[in-house]
Amino acid sequence: MMMFATVGRGAVHGWFALFCLPLALGGGGSVWAQDVSDAVLEELTVTARKREENVQTTPLAVSAFGERALQERNIQSAADITGYVPNVQFDSVASESGGGAATQIAIRGIGQTDYVLTVEPGVGIYLDGVYVGKSIGSLLDTVDIGRLEVLRGPQGTLFGKNTLGGAIQLVSRRPSTEPEFYSEVITGAFDRFDVKTGMSSPINDSLRLRFTGSYQSRDGHVKRVSPLTGRDTGKRQGNKDQLSGRLVAEIDLLDNLLATVAIDGSRIDEEAAGTIVLNADENGGFSSLYNAGVPGGVCLPSAGAARFNNPLCYNSQYERSLSSRETTNNNDAANYSQANIWGTSLTLDWSLDAFDVRSISAYRRVSVDILQELTGSAYYTDTIGQRIGTKQLSQEIQITGDAFDDRLHFVAGAYYLREEGEQRFPVDITLVQFLSGGAIENDSYAAFGQVTYDLTEQLSLTGGLRYTYEVREFNPGLQVLQGYNGGSSVRIPGFVNPVDGAFGAPGTPLFPAGWYERTSDATTPMASLNYLFANDAMAYVSYSKGFKGGGFTMRYFPPVLPGPGTNPNDIVSYAGPETAVTYEVGLKSEWLQRRLRLNIAGFHTDYDDIQVTYNIDPDGDGPIGNFVPVLSNAASAQIRGIEMEGSFAATDWLRVDASLGYVDAEYTYFSPLALANYPGIESAELPNTPKWTANVGGTLTFMDNVAGRLALRADYSYRSKQFKEFTNSPVLEQDAYGVLNAALTYKTADEQWQVSLGGTNLTDEAYMVNGLANPGTGFFQAAVSRPREWYLSLRYGF
């Protein structure tokens, strides 16, 4: 495992040696002491092309995990797959979001680091075919999930917008035709207590029901310490407290018409995310103004070293390291993250003689209430709230079938998505307070088709096309300047607020109210050619294009007051769609009588009009500094890479899984605005894009007989250096790290009882889950990973 400690030629050679070791062992024949004739890899079925196919005959880069694989790896939420899939970075908390089940995901260097409602994600998440449209509410757990698929590369033809990095599909278990039941209780470190229950049964010949529910809780892992004494206050951040459930009914309306009704819901009531102030910059725009306003000049550089022990001053005394897992946040009121997420869907599957028709109608709703503290100071305060509500209605029609003696396979359809939402940002900085945010109304229409024709029994050609038309509307009318009398303006006698009145009178709107509209359309084609060398090997080449919808800048400050005769619609900040075109070549193969599986993919991507949220200086060379987040088409890039995935069933008591990803990504263009605000940005790297990702794991079965099955599963994942935000601040540079997880599981021979003892992050790595830079306010912060933890689970089922 230590080969992953550095990234270089030795590490690569070491990885290839380990990857090829199963080949050498398997080819030796006499190496293994027992018969391996029954040790074969299971077949994996995916729906990456809107029809059920063997993953090994699907001509695109897709990683799939069945129910057993998810359980063995202790995958509790979709974010946990980040350690098992090459070139995927799945952060369970979005920067600055404070929680709310918001995620930020990048696949092959393409994603998004902002979570606000006007910004689209770059990787699509789907639950049973229903698109989850926003970052908020997109962290889905894997309770009762039967299969999880990760599709890498643009999926713009069949999945549509916002899948230019890829798509992640969660497919839940269907109601069963025989009674089923399971219940699992988990305890562990940080007072962990989880309960998961599922049951399924036919009600009559035409109706089947399935219900699952779970409660998950554990204490926070970031300590709140006193900013004066450094002692533990007993308060925490970063806990888990989530209740969720799902009810599914399958109804045979006719012999050839199946209706599936699903209702799911989650309630989250947690502390704010476990974030740490890594850098408290006394020279930041607002922080330097605050320090100058403290009476007596005691916080100015002229005060000397004494200022670093004066709690009135904002400087490095409030910094903590990631490994400390401590924060000087001390505002008890600003430490909560609440979310309610629920959805319902109706799926109709109609089987006809010539083709099949599927209709997916869905409605999802998310409400979030968050308040978090950012600066870690009792006097120079900066709290941000999130009051978010979204509604999403979608309708998709799919038609699939075969023709010409089953040599032609087709899928066609239409899609509609309606989104409405409002996001309020109450921002309370010591020197100024304002309400930011706005409301959205979006409509998206699409029609698509894809055809595969088997030219011969071995050679197939696929072509597809999708057309999308979007209408996006934004109303910033709720944004208003609220005042100048927060925080230290009250608590420090004699404090002089240097910006009092500088941005207008309280009540001044930050931007003229009204609905601002932008429209866009996109055509996203794909084509692939694949050849079956034999029953166990397939090669393919493909071309695919994806796009991500445009978005408005949501946060305005200071007030933008258009001059006489200026139409606000001409100056509202909007970033147009971004696009990605990928050329890919791949090989999927199985060897040694399906005991060894080896898949390889290489790709080149042209990534244009990249949407970036970064801070600008709203007053030019004035005192504020880079403070206001704007969304802008800031850059273009070229991304090249390779991915390898392998599994080896060495014997019936040993299975090895491994993956390796390499990405060479570089910017090829920056906009004038980006260059003006960040000189030297030309040398930056794409955020959330480690050059190397790797995983090696295995299942060792000690016993599998009438006494039961005892097995050990261990997985080690590695990620090389990466930056967590666009400007590549050295404060938010995450060094290379590796994480080890393991579990020992015993299951009775009748498979009704199961007990597992395991550990996560056994290497006890403290790494950044996300990062936020705000030079204008003077702080840089990051959410930190959970430490080493143990767990013990007991499961019963039939």
Salt bridges, closest charged atoms under 4 A:
GLU42 OE1 - ARG655 NH1 2.97
GLU43 OE2 - ARG594 NH1 3.79
GLU53 OE2 - ARG49 NH2 2.54
GLU67 OE2 - ARG173 NH1 3.13
GLU72 OE2 - ARG68 NE 3.32
ASP91 OD2 - LYS724 NZ 3.05
GLU96 OE1 - ARG555 NH2 3.34
ASP114 OD1 - ARG555 NH2 3.11
GLU120 OE2 - LYS134 NZ 2.51
GLU120 OE1 - LYS161 NZ 3.09
GLU120 OE2 - ARG472 NH2 3.24
ASP128 OD2 - ARG246 NH2 2.44
ASP144 OD1 - ARG173 NH1 3.70
ASP144 OD2 - ARG210 NE 2.68
GLU149 OE2 - ARG147 NE 2.60
GLU180 OE1 - ARG173 NH2 2.91
GLU180 OE1 - ARG210 NH1 3.25
GLU184 OE1 - ARG795 NH1 3.47
ASP194 OD2 - ARG192 NE 2.98
ASP232 OD1 - ARG236 NH1 2.93
ASP241 OD1 - ARG267 NH1 3.53
GLU250 OE2 - ARG174 NE 2.65
GLU250 OE1 - ARG208 NE 3.18
ASP252 OD2 - ARG208 NH1 2.99
ASP264 OD1 - ARG246 NH1 3.53
ASP264 OD1 - ARG364 NH1 3.13
GLU282 OE2 - ARG307 NH2 2.82
GLU326 OE1 - ARG320 NE 3.49
ASP349 OD1 - ARG358 NE 2.55
ASP369 OD1 - ARG387 NH1 3.00
GLU396 OE2 - LYS50 NZ 3.67
ASP402 OD1 - ARG51 NH1 3.58
ASP402 OD1 - HIS409 ND1 2.63
GLU419 OE1 - LYS134 NZ 3.71
GLU420 OE1 - LYS391 NZ 3.64
GLU420 OE2 - ARG418 NH2 3.07
GLU422 OE2 - ARG424 NE 2.94
GLU441 OE1 - ARG418 NH2 3.34
ASP443 OD2 - ARG418 NH1 2.62
ASP454 OD2 - HIS409 NE2 2.88
GLU470 OE2 - LYS161 NZ 2.71
GLU578 OE2 - LYS548 NZ 3.39
GLU584 OE1 - ARG108 NH1 2.94
GLU590 OE2 - ARG597 NH2 2.79
ASP606 OD1 - HIS604 NE2 3.11
GLU643 OE2 - ARG108 NE 2.84
GLU643 OE1 - ARG152 NE 2.86
GLU645 OE1 - ARG152 NH2 3.31
ASP657 OD2 - ARG73 NH2 3.24
ASP657 OD1 - ARG655 NE 2.89
ASP657 OD2 - ARG713 NH1 2.88
ASP664 OD2 - ARG640 NH2 3.32
ASP664 OD1 - LYS691 NZ 3.98
GLU666 OE2 - ARG640 NH2 3.36
GLU685 OE2 - LYS721 NZ 3.40
ASP715 OD1 - ARG713 NH2 2.79
GLU789 OE2 - ARG218 NH1 3.76
GLU789 OE2 - ARG786 NE 2.96
